[in-house]
Amino acid sequence: MIAYLKGKLAYKDPTFVIIDVNGIGYEVKISLTTYSKIKDEEQILLLTYLHVKEDAQVLYGFKEEAEKKLFLLLISISGVGPNTGLMILSSLHSEELEYAIANGDHQTIQRVKGVGAKTAQRIVLELKDKIKRDALGDAPITGTGFLNSGNKIKKEALQALITLGFPKATAEKNIDKILKKTGPDISLEELIKASLKST
């Protein structure tokens, strides 16, 4: 099991990074939350989870221990695979997700692409007791990330949504809708999050 990777950040995308560890490039799938926290670090340390399937071995990376723990809790639930777990953590901040689970708010979780009513209810039911109530308060929804020129941010958001499995036309429509509401001064992370929720 690979517990973490420490090395040079060779490539960064909203959905994955490549970390150069002593000349070997590891491709690691990440959430938008981790993406926004990496910023432009040259040297990086990501906590990792190695998912082994018959036809592939996929590394998932997390900037913070709390996010990795939530990911492991999510994928312990029947019907939630690593990609769905990452999609949930990309659509909702850790605090939002914990708040929704602890308060039995499966509708918030259900708004995530690929998560049906039964799966959202199962997440709440199975994880409610595991999420500590002392971690609660108002779920903060903060805009982190960096500002970008309209075209570049639009292009990067579109690429990320397509990578996450959205049809190009749907992704473009969602991005345009969000940009009309917010204007160009939205961070890439927030634009992708908002687009994920507007489907």
Protein Blocks (a to p, Z undefined) as FASTA:
>chain_A
ZZbdcdddfbdcfkbccddeehiacdddddfklmmmnmmafbdcddddddddfkbccddd
dfbfklmmmmmmmmmpghiafklmmmmmmmpcfklmmmmmmnopaklmmmpghiafklmm
mmmmmmmmmpcfklgccdddddedddddfklmmmmmmmmmmmnopafklmmmmmmmmmmm
nommbcfklmmmmmmmmZZ
